[in-house]
């Protein structure tokens, strides 16, 4: 993958996760994420359409916003899974470091964020597309 794409995957605050509802309607949601070089870790509120969609169909797509009139596009086809043994967000130092300021800006602490967004998800890419 291009160096600029790797940098964006480490520094961008949000990405768009698209799941598919049971009636085959794509649904896109902005998500916070942690990229480890091969998979994404994210957290969800419980009992959301996104989680119900993933349980019914784990195939998802994820993309970063385009820069400069459509430049530097990064998209992934992927598989999503709910993680049962993943620590909460406030116990993942890299996640807390990346999102400390956005969490504070929204009036949360890392602990209150982890309580509200208590469902960990792993997104594993099956295909990546990168356009400069």
C-alpha positions, 0 to 999 in steps of 0.5 A: 500500500502507498505510504500516504495511504498508510499514514491516513489509515493511522491518522484519520479520525473517521472512516465510513463503514457500510453494512447491508440491512436485511432488505439489502439496503446499504447503510453507511455510518461514520466510525472511529477506528484503529488500524493495526496494519492489517485489520481495523478495530472499532467500537459500537454502541450495543443494539444498533442497526449496524450490529444487526446488519453485521450479524446477518451479513458480515460483508462490509465496506469501509472507506476514508473521505477523499481529499482535494477534490477526490484525491487519495481515495482508500476503500476496502471490501471486508468482513466484520466480526463482533469480538467477544474477548477484546478489551474495552476501548479504554484499555487499548492504549493506542485507541485512547491515544488516538481518540483522547481529544475527540473523546474529551471534545464530546464530553466523555472520558475514555471510561464513559466512552468505553461504557457507551461504545461497549461492543468491539468489532474487527474489520478484516479487509479482503480487498483494498483499492487505492487511488492517488 
